[in-house]
């Protein structure tokens, strides 16, 4: 199977007269080859990228875990107390608004 052939040599003429029936087969052939080449290039790129990611993961598995520095604790007692106090204040404010609802706002367009 010849890959290049006459399609690439006659490309400008094919584009100019692509609506003619005798050139339709050549345009379809060019289109099909372009799709096949694009799919092959995409598959090669996906294969290379996945191989690179796999090798990186395997390299990370083999490295020792560094335990010399401990992470900062997620919770601080003072911050936790302040957060709980803020929730209690919001609850008290909600209960007060529920017991004494604000005055209804009149529609200014009336």
TAHUGI-V170254 format. One record per backbone hydrogen bond with DSSP energy under -0.5 kcal/mol. NH is the residue of the N-H (numbers start at 1). CO is the residue of the C=O. E is the energy in kcal/mol with one decimal. If there is no record, write none. Layout:
BEGIN
((NH/CO/E) (NH/CO/E))
END
This chain:
BEGIN
((7/4/-0.7) (8/4/-0.7) (9/5/-0.6) (10/6/-2.1) (11/8/-0.6) (14/10/-2.5) (15/11/-2.4) (16/12/-1.9) (17/13/-2.1) (18/15/-0.8) (20/17/-1.1) (23/20/-1.1) (24/20/-0.7) (24/21/-0.7) (25/21/-0.6) (27/23/-2.2) (28/24/-2.4) (29/25/-2.3) (30/26/-2.3) (31/27/-2.7) (32/28/-2.7) (33/29/-2.4) (34/30/-2.2) (35/31/-2.2) (36/32/-2.4) (37/33/-2.6) (38/34/-2.4) (39/35/-2.4) (40/36/-2.2) (41/37/-2.5) (42/38/-2.4) (43/39/-2.4) (44/40/-2.3) (45/41/-2.4) (46/42/-2.6) (47/43/-2.5) (48/44/-2.6) (49/45/-2.5) (50/46/-2.6) (51/47/-2.1) (52/48/-2.2) (53/49/-2.5) (54/50/-2.5) (55/51/-2.5) (56/52/-2.0) (57/53/-2.4) (58/54/-2.7) (59/55/-2.0) (60/56/-2.1) (61/57/-2.0) (62/58/-1.4) (63/59/-0.8) (67/65/-0.7) (70/68/-0.5) (80/76/-2.6) (81/77/-2.3) (82/78/-2.4) (83/79/-2.1) (84/80/-2.3) (85/81/-2.4) (86/82/-2.1) (87/83/-2.0) (88/84/-2.2) (89/85/-2.3) (90/86/-2.2) (91/87/-2.3) (92/88/-2.3) (93/89/-2.4) (94/90/-2.4) (95/91/-2.5) (96/92/-2.3) (97/93/-2.2) (98/94/-2.2) (99/95/-2.1) (100/96/-2.5) (110/107/-1.3))
END
